[in-house]
């Protein structure tokens, strides 16, 4: 009877110890854009110029083609911290008219 209890406790201790050894990956998704590139963004740019500078938006709604969403999502594997940044660009008459939010952490 004592042997079974010893095996059970040893097995349980091994499972608890090994569960702490799980490696979790960082999960980055969306548009990660350097702050220096975002600083080059100017009101009045054409959609083509903006796309050349920033790349394709994460969300380009076909029903609202004048609104582009750039999104960056990051989940840390170490502490499971989630960081989400959103930048919304609006165009009026094929020119950038407003910038809401930022992807540089500010």
N, C-alpha and C positions, 0 to 999 in steps of 0.2 A: 504494500500500500504506500509506503514512504517513497519507493522508487517511482511510482506513477506520479506522485505529487511533485517529486524532484524534476521529472521529465516535463511535466506540465508547466511548472514555474520557469524552467530553463527555456522552453519553447516560447512562452509568453514574453519573457525578457528579450529574447532574440527578435521577435516580431516588433516589439516596441522600439528597440534600438535601431533596427534596419529601416523602419519607417522614417526615421530622421535623415536617412541618407538619400532620399529621393531628390533628384536634380530637376528643377523646373526651369524651362526656357523663358527668356524674355519674349513677349509677343508684340512686335511693332506692326501697325497696320496703317494704311492710308498714305497721305502725302507728307513726307518729311522734307521740309524745305529749309535751307540755310537762311539765317536772319539777314545775311548780306544780300541775298537774292531778293528777299521780301522788301528790303530797303529800296531796291531799284523799281519797285512797283509805283506807278504814278497815275493819278486821275487823268483821264483823257486818252489812255492807251487803248488800242483796238483789241478785240478778243484774240486776234491772231498773235499780237505782240505779247499779251498776257500768257497765252498758252505756250509760246516759245520760251518765255522766262520761267514759268512755274510748272509747265507740263499740264496734262489733262486734269480736270477737276475730278474729285472722287464722286461727286454727284452733279450731273448735268440733266436737269429735268426737261424732257421734251415738251412739256406743257408750259414751262417757264424758261425758255432758252436764255433769257437775259440775266438769270441768277445762277451763279456757279458756287459750289460748296467745296472747299478744300478742308479735309479732316485728317488729323493725326491722332491715333489711339495707341497708347503704350501700356502694357501690363507687365510689371516687373515680376520675374520669376522668383526672386529672393523673398521679397516681403509682400507680394501680391498687390502692390500699390498700382492704382489705375490713374493714368493721366490722359485727358482728352482735350484737344484743342481744335477749335473750329474757326475758319475764316470764310466769310461770305462776300463774294464780289458781285456787284450789280452793274449792269450795262444799260445805258440809255442811248439810243440812236447809234449803236455800234461803237460806243466809247465807254470806258470804265468810269462810272459815276460815283460809286461808293465802295468803301472797304470796311467791313465789320469784323471785329475779332482779330486774332493773330495766331500764327503757328510758331512763334518764337518764344513762347512761355511767358510773355508779358500780359 
